[in-house]
Amino acid sequence: MGRLVPGYDCPYHATYLSETFSDSAKIRTANNSICIFETDLGTPVTRHSDPAYLHSTKGSKLTVRVIATVANYDYLWDYTFWVDGTIGVDAHASGYVQANYYRPDDKGKWGPRIQETISGTLHTHVMNFKADFDLGGTANTFVKTDIVVENITQPWFPERGTFEMMRYNITELQTEDEGLLPVPANGQSKYTIVNKNLKNKWGEPRGYRIVPGLSNVHLASQNSPFFIKSAQFAKQAFAVSRQHDTEPGSATTLNQNVPSAPMVEFRKFFNSEPLVQQDLVAWVNLGMHHYTRAEDIPNTLMSEAHSSITFAPHNWGDAELTVDLTNAVIYDKDKGKVRRRDTNYDYMYEGSGPADGSIEPETNGVNPPVCFPLREDDQLQGIFVPISWPGA
């Protein structure tokens, strides 16, 4: 772990923390190696409008960031906590590209020429982590929901005969033998971890969904002599198993020295243990196939070398979890305040439309930022300026 540069690695206003860690049996301290900050998502987290109503809820997230230098690359990790209860994990990579001597006879099969005498080498980054779910307790169940298409007939469409219709096929993983799973093709499988004994107002089990993001990859090579058993996690896109303290990680550093007989063999974690209403963990890959390019010189760009995954509430509440937030603006033509303008006066009154003038928004006491003063000639119609409503 390395020191973070304020204003570059993290915002100036972030809170910086130091960390203590073990490095080759030595205890080390890295100053200012963790940063924590809140940031605007750049998009609303909810929004809707119709002819008489408009609302927008501002989106933000709390980010915990750390950067680890491993050999020739720096890996930036973000753990993000969104206002709606969503948790995200993002990985970015930058550094000196893995390269080889340029040979014209290769014709770019192993990677393109990227400098005078070198070519970039095709390779894959795979980073695996263990996500321990304790949703309302340690008794949880993994549910796989597939979208399937079947031929059906409907009595209200007799003229159409048999036609295709989508439906759910819902199954629970019974044992660890079923726990080695692919990334859902075409997004047609939904992975959720739920507590069957904890239900929301509508009788649905409360849970969290595991949502694949960018580049949830695994190794294309399954039989490389360098990774026979030592990196089995990297050959598997996704997995679910029972939580055991004796299985803290999917591999260990010394695995690379004995690829055929590693100290930690990931596939041995999956040994028929039951999964229904048990203490479960998910093994999730982040990473990217590195298609090397000239833009990897002098450093790989984090804009492309990016991978992510999201854990999102799924029936965890009775409704979406931002309805009680104050960082929302509401224009309601029928219930809100209406500003009436006449030649000699300008006043507010409570009431329902239609009315002359413009709608005053409900801002929950939020004031304009001091860095964005509104002038008389400012035409920006935002939350601090009444807006004219069609037909008012």
C-alpha positions as CSV (number, residue, x, y, z in Angstrom):
1,M,0.0,0.0,0.0
2,G,1.3,3.4,-0.8
3,R,0.8,7.0,0.2
4,L,-2.1,8.8,-1.6
5,V,-1.6,12.2,-3.2
6,P,-4.3,14.7,-2.2
7,G,-6.0,16.3,-5.1
8,Y,-4.8,13.7,-7.5
9,D,-5.3,10.2,-6.1
10,C,-8.2,11.5,-4.0
11,P,-10.0,14.8,-3.6
12,Y,-8.4,17.5,-1.5
13,H,-11.3,17.4,1.0
14,A,-11.0,13.7,1.6
15,T,-10.2,12.3,5.1
16,Y,-6.8,10.5,5.0
17,L,-6.0,7.6,7.2
18,S,-2.8,5.5,7.8
19,E,-2.8,1.7,7.9
20,T,-0.7,-1.0,9.5
21,F,-0.2,-4.3,7.5
22,S,2.1,-7.3,7.3
23,D,4.7,-7.4,4.6
24,S,6.9,-10.6,4.4
25,A,6.5,-11.2,8.1
26,K,7.2,-7.6,9.0
27,I,4.7,-5.1,10.3
28,R,4.7,-1.8,8.4
29,T,2.8,1.4,8.5
30,A,1.8,3.4,5.4
31,N,0.9,7.0,6.1
32,N,-2.1,8.5,4.3
33,S,-2.8,5.3,2.4
34,I,-6.6,5.3,2.8
35,C,-8.9,8.1,1.8
36,I,-12.6,8.5,2.5
37,F,-14.8,11.1,0.8
38,E,-18.3,11.7,-0.4
39,T,-19.0,12.5,-4.0
40,D,-21.8,13.4,-6.3
41,L,-22.9,10.6,-8.6
42,G,-23.5,13.0,-11.4
43,T,-26.9,11.5,-11.9
44,P,-30.1,11.5,-9.8
45,V,-30.8,8.3,-7.9
46,T,-34.5,8.6,-8.7
47,R,-36.4,10.9,-11.0
48,H,-39.9,11.2,-12.5
49,S,-42.1,13.9,-14.1
50,D,-45.6,14.1,-15.5
51,P,-47.9,17.0,-16.5
52,A,-48.5,18.1,-12.9
53,Y,-45.4,16.8,-10.9
54,L,-41.7,16.6,-11.0
55,H,-39.2,15.2,-8.5
56,S,-35.5,14.4,-8.6
57,T,-33.4,12.9,-5.8
58,K,-29.8,13.8,-5.8
59,G,-27.4,10.8,-5.9
60,S,-24.3,10.6,-3.8
61,K,-22.0,7.9,-2.5
62,L,-19.4,7.5,0.2
63,T,-16.1,6.2,-1.2
64,V,-13.3,4.3,0.7
65,R,-10.2,4.2,-1.6
66,V,-6.8,2.4,-1.4
67,I,-4.1,1.9,-4.0
68,A,-1.8,-1.1,-3.9
69,T,1.3,-1.4,-6.0
70,V,1.9,-5.0,-7.1
71,A,5.0,-5.5,-9.2
72,N,4.6,-3.4,-12.4
73,Y,1.1,-2.2,-11.7
74,D,-0.9,0.0,-9.4
75,Y,-4.4,-1.2,-8.5
76,L,-6.9,1.4,-7.3
77,W,-9.8,-0.1,-5.2
78,D,-13.0,1.8,-4.4
79,Y,-15.5,0.5,-1.9
80,T,-18.6,2.7,-2.4
81,F,-21.8,3.1,-0.3
82,W,-24.7,4.7,-2.1
83,V,-27.7,6.5,-0.6
84,D,-30.1,3.8,-1.6
85,G,-28.2,1.0,0.2
86,T,-26.3,-0.2,-2.8
87,I,-22.6,-1.2,-2.2
88,G,-20.2,-1.1,-5.1
89,V,-16.6,-2.4,-5.6
90,D,-14.5,-0.9,-8.4
91,A,-10.9,-1.8,-9.5
92,H,-8.7,0.3,-11.8
93,A,-5.2,-0.5,-13.0
94,S,-2.3,1.6,-14.2
95,G,1.5,1.2,-14.5
96,Y,4.1,-0.2,-16.8
97,V,2.6,-2.6,-19.4
98,Q,3.8,-6.2,-19.6
99,A,5.8,-6.2,-22.9
100,N,8.0,-8.4,-25.1
101,Y,10.6,-7.9,-27.8
102,Y,8.9,-6.9,-31.1
103,R,9.2,-9.5,-33.8
104,P,7.7,-8.7,-37.2
105,D,7.3,-12.4,-38.0
106,D,4.7,-12.6,-35.1
107,K,2.3,-10.4,-37.1
108,G,0.7,-9.1,-33.9
109,K,-0.7,-12.5,-32.8
110,W,0.6,-12.0,-29.2
111,G,0.1,-8.3,-29.1
112,P,0.7,-5.2,-31.3
113,R,3.9,-3.2,-31.7
114,I,3.7,-0.3,-29.2
115,Q,7.2,1.2,-29.3
116,E,10.3,1.0,-31.4
117,T,11.5,-2.4,-30.2
118,I,8.7,-3.8,-28.0
119,S,5.2,-5.2,-28.4
120,G,2.5,-5.4,-25.8
121,T,1.8,-8.9,-24.5
122,L,-1.8,-10.2,-24.3
123,H,-2.6,-11.0,-20.7
124,T,-5.4,-11.1,-18.2
125,H,-5.7,-9.4,-14.8
126,V,-8.0,-11.3,-12.4
127,M,-8.6,-10.1,-8.8
128,N,-10.8,-12.3,-6.6
129,F,-12.4,-11.3,-3.3
130,K,-14.6,-12.9,-0.7
131,A,-18.0,-11.3,0.0
132,D,-19.5,-12.5,3.3
133,F,-23.3,-11.9,3.5
134,D,-25.0,-11.9,6.9
135,L,-28.5,-10.6,6.0
136,G,-30.5,-10.4,9.2
137,G,-28.2,-13.1,10.6
138,T,-26.0,-15.8,9.2
139,A,-28.8,-18.0,7.9
140,N,-29.0,-17.1,4.2
141,T,-29.9,-18.8,0.9
142,F,-28.6,-18.3,-2.6
143,V,-31.4,-17.9,-5.2
144,K,-30.9,-18.2,-8.9
145,T,-33.6,-16.6,-11.0
146,D,-33.5,-17.4,-14.8
147,I,-35.4,-15.7,-17.5
148,V,-36.7,-18.4,-19.8
149,V,-38.8,-18.3,-22.9
150,E,-41.6,-20.8,-23.5
151,N,-44.3,-21.3,-26.0
152,I,-47.8,-20.7,-24.6
153,T,-51.3,-19.9,-25.6
154,Q,-53.5,-17.3,-23.8
155,P,-57.4,-17.3,-23.8
156,W,-57.4,-13.6,-24.4
157,F,-55.2,-13.9,-27.6
158,P,-56.9,-16.9,-29.3
159,E,-56.1,-15.5,-32.8
160,R,-52.3,-15.6,-32.0
161,G,-52.2,-19.3,-31.2
162,T,-48.9,-20.4,-29.6
163,F,-46.4,-17.6,-29.0
164,E,-43.3,-17.0,-27.0
165,M,-43.5,-15.4,-23.5
166,M,-40.8,-14.7,-20.9
167,R,-41.2,-16.1,-17.3
168,Y,-39.0,-16.7,-14.3
169,N,-37.5,-20.0,-13.3
170,I,-36.6,-19.7,-9.7
171,T,-34.2,-22.2,-8.0
172,E,-32.3,-22.4,-4.7
173,L,-28.8,-23.7,-4.6
174,Q,-28.9,-26.8,-2.4
175,T,-25.2,-27.7,-1.9
176,E,-21.8,-26.4,-2.7
177,D,-21.7,-28.8,-5.7
178,E,-23.9,-26.3,-7.5
179,G,-21.9,-23.3,-6.3
180,L,-19.5,-22.9,-9.2
181,L,-21.4,-20.6,-11.6
182,P,-20.9,-18.6,-14.8
183,V,-21.5,-14.9,-15.3
184,P,-25.1,-14.7,-16.5
185,A,-25.2,-14.7,-20.3
186,N,-27.2,-11.8,-21.7
187,G,-28.1,-10.8,-18.1
188,Q,-30.8,-13.6,-18.1
189,S,-29.9,-14.9,-14.7
190,K,-30.3,-13.0,-11.4
191,Y,-28.2,-13.9,-8.4
192,T,-29.6,-13.0,-5.0
193,I,-28.8,-13.9,-1.4
194,V,-31.8,-13.8,0.8
195,N,-32.9,-14.6,4.4
196,K,-36.0,-16.8,4.0
197,N,-36.9,-16.1,7.6
198,L,-36.9,-12.3,7.2
199,K,-39.6,-10.9,5.0
200,N,-40.7,-7.4,4.0
201,K,-44.2,-6.0,4.2
202,W,-45.2,-7.8,1.0
203,G,-44.1,-11.3,2.2
204,E,-40.9,-11.3,0.0
205,P,-37.7,-12.5,1.6
206,R,-35.3,-9.7,2.2
207,G,-32.0,-9.9,0.3
208,Y,-29.3,-8.4,-1.8
209,R,-28.7,-8.9,-5.5
210,I,-25.2,-9.5,-6.9
211,V,-25.1,-7.4,-10.1
212,P,-22.2,-8.0,-12.5
213,G,-20.6,-4.8,-13.8
214,L,-17.7,-4.1,-16.0
215,S,-15.2,-6.9,-17.0
216,N,-16.1,-9.6,-14.6
217,V,-13.7,-11.9,-16.4
218,H,-11.9,-15.2,-15.8
219,L,-8.9,-16.8,-17.4
220,A,-9.4,-17.9,-21.0
221,S,-6.8,-20.6,-20.5
222,Q,-8.0,-23.5,-18.4
223,N,-5.0,-25.8,-18.7
224,S,-1.9,-23.6,-18.5
225,P,1.0,-25.5,-16.7
226,F,1.7,-22.3,-14.7
227,F,-1.8,-22.3,-13.2
228,I,-2.8,-26.0,-12.9
229,K,-4.3,-25.8,-9.4
230,S,-2.7,-22.6,-8.0
231,A,-5.2,-20.1,-9.4
232,Q,-8.4,-22.0,-9.7
233,F,-10.3,-18.9,-8.6
234,A,-9.2,-17.2,-11.8
235,K,-10.7,-19.9,-14.0
236,Q,-14.0,-19.5,-12.3
237,A,-16.3,-16.5,-13.0
238,F,-18.4,-16.7,-9.8
239,A,-18.9,-19.0,-6.9
240,V,-20.9,-19.5,-3.7
241,S,-19.8,-21.6,-0.7
242,R,-20.2,-21.9,3.1
243,Q,-18.3,-19.4,5.2
244,H,-15.3,-21.0,7.1
245,D,-12.6,-19.0,8.9
246,T,-10.2,-21.7,7.6
247,E,-10.9,-20.5,4.1
248,P,-9.9,-16.8,4.4
249,G,-8.9,-16.4,0.7
250,S,-9.1,-18.1,-2.6
251,A,-5.3,-18.4,-2.9
252,T,-2.0,-17.5,-1.2
253,T,1.2,-15.9,-2.4
254,L,3.2,-19.1,-2.2
255,N,0.7,-20.9,-4.6
256,Q,2.7,-19.6,-7.5
257,N,5.7,-21.7,-6.5
258,V,3.8,-25.0,-6.7
259,P,1.1,-24.8,-9.4
260,S,0.3,-28.5,-9.2
261,A,0.2,-28.8,-5.4
262,P,-0.7,-25.4,-4.0
263,M,-1.1,-24.5,-0.3
264,V,-4.6,-23.3,-1.0
265,E,-6.6,-25.2,-3.6
266,F,-9.8,-23.3,-4.3
267,R,-11.9,-26.1,-5.7
268,K,-11.6,-28.1,-2.5
269,F,-13.8,-25.5,-0.8
270,F,-16.7,-27.0,-2.7
271,N,-17.4,-30.3,-0.9
272,S,-21.1,-30.9,-0.9
273,E,-22.0,-28.8,2.2
274,P,-25.6,-27.6,2.3
275,L,-26.2,-24.0,1.3
276,V,-29.9,-23.4,2.2
277,Q,-30.2,-21.0,5.2
278,Q,-26.5,-21.3,6.0
279,D,-23.6,-18.8,6.5
280,L,-22.7,-18.0,2.9
281,V,-20.0,-16.2,1.0
282,A,-19.6,-15.3,-2.6
283,W,-16.3,-15.4,-4.5
284,V,-16.3,-12.7,-7.1
285,N,-13.8,-11.8,-9.8
286,L,-12.9,-8.4,-11.0
287,G,-10.4,-7.9,-13.8
288,M,-9.8,-7.3,-17.4
289,H,-8.4,-9.0,-20.5
290,H,-5.6,-6.5,-21.4
291,Y,-5.7,-5.8,-25.1
292,T,-2.4,-3.9,-25.2
293,R,-2.1,-0.7,-27.3
294,A,0.2,2.2,-28.0
295,E,-1.7,4.2,-25.3
296,D,-0.2,1.8,-22.7
297,I,3.0,3.8,-23.0
298,P,4.2,5.2,-20.7
299,N,1.4,4.1,-18.4
300,T,-1.8,2.0,-18.8
301,L,-4.9,4.2,-18.7
302,M,-7.3,3.6,-15.8
303,S,-10.2,4.8,-18.0
304,E,-10.2,1.5,-19.9
305,A,-8.6,-0.7,-17.3
306,H,-11.7,-0.7,-15.1
307,S,-13.8,-3.5,-13.5
308,S,-16.7,-3.4,-11.1
309,I,-19.5,-5.2,-9.3
310,T,-22.5,-4.0,-7.4
311,F,-24.5,-5.4,-4.4
312,A,-28.0,-3.9,-4.5
313,P,-31.0,-4.2,-2.1
314,H,-33.5,-6.7,-3.4
315,N,-36.8,-6.6,-1.5
316,W,-34.8,-5.4,1.5
317,G,-37.3,-2.7,2.2
318,D,-41.0,-2.2,1.6
319,A,-40.3,0.5,-1.0
320,E,-37.2,2.2,-2.5
321,L,-34.8,3.3,0.2
322,T,-34.5,7.0,-0.7
323,V,-38.1,8.2,0.1
324,D,-37.0,9.6,3.5
325,L,-34.0,11.5,2.2
326,T,-34.0,15.3,2.3
327,N,-31.7,15.7,-0.8
328,A,-34.7,15.7,-3.1
329,V,-36.5,18.5,-4.9
330,I,-40.3,18.3,-5.7
331,Y,-42.4,20.5,-7.9
332,D,-46.1,19.7,-7.3
333,K,-48.5,21.8,-9.3
334,D,-51.5,20.8,-7.2
335,K,-50.0,20.7,-3.7
336,G,-47.0,23.0,-3.7
337,K,-46.6,26.7,-3.2
338,V,-47.5,28.9,-6.2
339,R,-45.9,32.3,-6.7
340,R,-48.4,34.8,-8.1
341,R,-47.0,37.8,-9.9
342,D,-48.9,41.0,-10.6
343,T,-47.8,44.5,-11.5
344,N,-47.4,45.9,-8.0
345,Y,-46.8,42.8,-5.8
346,D,-45.2,39.4,-5.6
347,Y,-46.4,37.0,-2.9
348,M,-46.7,33.4,-1.9
349,Y,-49.9,31.4,-1.1
350,E,-50.7,27.8,-0.4
351,G,-53.2,26.2,-2.6
352,S,-53.8,24.0,-5.6
353,G,-53.6,24.8,-9.3
354,P,-54.3,26.0,-11.8
355,A,-52.9,29.4,-10.8
356,D,-51.0,32.2,-12.5
357,G,-47.3,32.4,-12.2
358,S,-44.8,29.7,-11.4
359,I,-44.3,26.7,-9.1
360,E,-42.1,27.2,-6.0
361,P,-40.2,23.9,-5.3
362,E,-40.0,22.1,-2.0
363,T,-36.2,21.8,-1.3
364,N,-36.3,20.5,2.3
365,G,-34.4,23.5,3.5
366,V,-31.4,23.1,1.1
367,N,-29.7,26.4,0.3
368,P,-27.8,27.4,-2.8
369,P,-24.1,26.6,-2.7
370,V,-22.0,29.7,-2.0
371,C,-19.9,29.0,-5.1
372,F,-22.9,29.3,-7.4
373,P,-24.6,32.6,-6.8
374,L,-27.7,33.4,-8.9
375,R,-27.7,36.8,-10.6
376,E,-30.6,38.8,-11.9
377,D,-29.7,37.8,-15.5
378,D,-29.3,34.2,-14.7
379,Q,-31.6,32.1,-16.8
380,L,-30.8,28.7,-15.2
381,Q,-34.1,27.3,-14.0
382,G,-33.0,25.1,-11.1
383,I,-34.2,24.1,-7.7
384,F,-33.6,27.6,-6.3
385,V,-35.6,29.4,-8.9
386,P,-39.4,29.0,-9.4
387,I,-40.3,27.5,-12.8
388,S,-43.2,28.2,-15.0
389,W,-45.6,25.3,-15.4
390,P,-47.3,24.4,-18.7
391,G,-50.8,25.7,-18.6
392,A,-50.3,27.7,-15.4
